[in-house]
Amino acid sequence: MKIKVFEFNMFPVNTYVLSDETKEAVIIDAGCFYEEDKKALKSYIDSNGLKVKRLLNTHLHLDHIFGNTFVFQTYGIKPEANQEDEFWLVQAENQARTFGLKLSEPLIGLGKYLIDGEIIQYGNSSLKALYVPGHSPGGMAFYSEKDSCLFSGDSLFHGSIGRTDLVGGDFDTLIESISSQFLTLPDDTVVYPGHGDTTTIGNERHNNPFVR
């Protein structure tokens, strides 16, 4: 599996494009907000001849979904997320105003709900969807056993965890999610978070002050 990492928007968010030898691809958290963000994403996909099959959201906080409508308009793919986070789409304009932002176009609705344990297939590759509420009520992560990597969204960061003070967030729930879904994975699993640098499960198990 080939992993391309983009850092998009003012927050900034990690957007991932995963692909394999078949040229089929999935996008995780399309955070492209600025025109240069959108051009960078499209240029990479088009220049590599990729066919986008799925658009996955780890959660629906505004910074992770800025580019959902752009991806739909460009590639005809609707976003997928857990149903528990769908209310954030209704609140998107209010979220934007909170940060002094204005959405240039309405956000596209979900095309599919993701559930815990679901296998997401593209090309010769697959991801397992993991339900990890706590940062948001519908938090999801995506795990590839074959490639020993985890896309953790805003649940787990290098040396930290996601904030739990937003609507639907809960600290104890997040800690339980991390314990039950992430700490059962091998130590050498590479963690690709929603913000910041990569880490490993082993590093977070032994060095993250929030993980227990």
Secondary structure, DSSP 8 states (H G I E B T S, - for coil): -EEEEEEETTTTEEEEEEE-TT-EEEEE-----SHHHHHHHHHHHHHTT-EEEEEE-S---GGGTTTHHHHHHHH---EEE-GGGTHHHHTHHHHHHHTT---SS-----SEE--TT-EEEETTEEEEEEE-TTSSTT-EEEEETTTTEEEEETSEETTEE----STT--HHHHHHHIIIIITTS-TT-EEEESSS--EEHHHHHHH-TT--
